[in-house]
Amino acid sequence: MKVTKTYFMIMATDVARAVRFYHDAFDFKVALESPYWSELRWGDATIAVHGREETPPAETETGLGIEVDDLDAACQAVADAGGRVVNPPVERPGEGIRLATAADPEGNRFSLAASTRQS
């Protein structure tokens, strides 16, 4: 058996809106787009957006994490693209990062982080 692809999947009632958000906020490239399944890419990483018929009752933790070079700018990009910052950036002593939690317009929560380690 050979693994041919791995991806991180999030759910969306409005797939096009979710795709626009990740493209606009993070400049992820749209590799495939349909009303029920779309894929965005950044380097070798793939985020798949799967359509769902029902609206979720609240925001959903996804486990998705995005590391950036400027956390404050990323939080602003999230807001500008229609998402929201759920928890503003905080220092994580001992972990070498600043961390924020954000949500896309579909209610999918994800982590935003920036390294505080000196190169």
Secondary structure as UniProt FT lines:
FT   STRAND          8..12
FT   HELIX           15..26
FT   STRAND          29..32
FT   STRAND          37..42
FT   TURN            43..44
FT   STRAND          45..51
FT   STRAND          60..67
FT   HELIX           71..80
FT   TURN            81..82
FT   STRAND          84..92
FT   TURN            93..96
FT   STRAND          97..103
FT   TURN            105..106
FT   STRAND          108..115
//
